Amino acid sequence: YLQVTQLLSRSINQVLHVIDPGFYAKITHLREVVEEKFPAVKAFNRDDPLLFEGREIIFNRKSGPHVDRQDPQMGWVALVALGEFTGGNLHCPQLGLDVRLEPGDVILLRGRVVRHQIKDWDEEQRIVIAHFTHTCLWEAAGLEKQVSI
């Protein structure tokens, strides 16, 4: 489990570094500050290099239109699709986009800014792993001004 999780975490970190080096630097600094402030977090982070503090494994859940209200405005959510389903696209109504999110696909999105939802999929099991950061951690670290909360 740890090997697969570590590979996924490194991949998500690298994608974030490529698409938004500024945010990558900020979330790297956040991790350092949080590890210094909360030693237990540092111990936990030894097993997982993921810069996002949140990871949610979502099974067969369809969501209506929403924004991720707990995320910083300039934060990202990384969605990784797994399973053996077809359909289940990510729909962004305000952008007029319908983006494929099938097994093996990864999408990064500003979840608090862009309203989004998951569309219907076939009857197969659908797994999405969401990686995210929440404003409360930035506030606890005293870094909220860095992410336009």
Phi, psi and omega in degrees: 000314183297322180297315180294316180297318179296320178297315178298315180299314179297321179295314178299315179301317182294318177299315179300318179299321182287315186279334182210078182302328179295313178292323177303315179296319181293317182286332173294317177296319177304313180301317180297316180295316181295319178297324179290320184282326183233090185305329179297327179295319179300318179297317179295319183292343177300330182271347184215116182280002183304130179283325175294139179275346183249136173218123181238128176262118189247121180254122169049044180247126174261135179244143173280179181300131181199166166242156181273089190296337181274350181278152172295151181304319182262019177275170179239154165239135177251122181252126179241123182263136179224165178117202181224048184250166169233152185091206180069034181298155172272119181252128178243092188300320183290340177261351183068031183249143172230105190251131178301134175220075182248171184312129181095347180276148175230131178233134170251136189214145171277088190296335179276335185267319186260116175295134184212163178204165177253132180271173182298152174225173180293188187279358182286163180291132180243124178238130173232133175254117179262132177244130189205170172231147180246151183299328183299327179288320177298321178294316180298330180272355182074025184244017186300331182292342181283344187235020177052058179288000000 
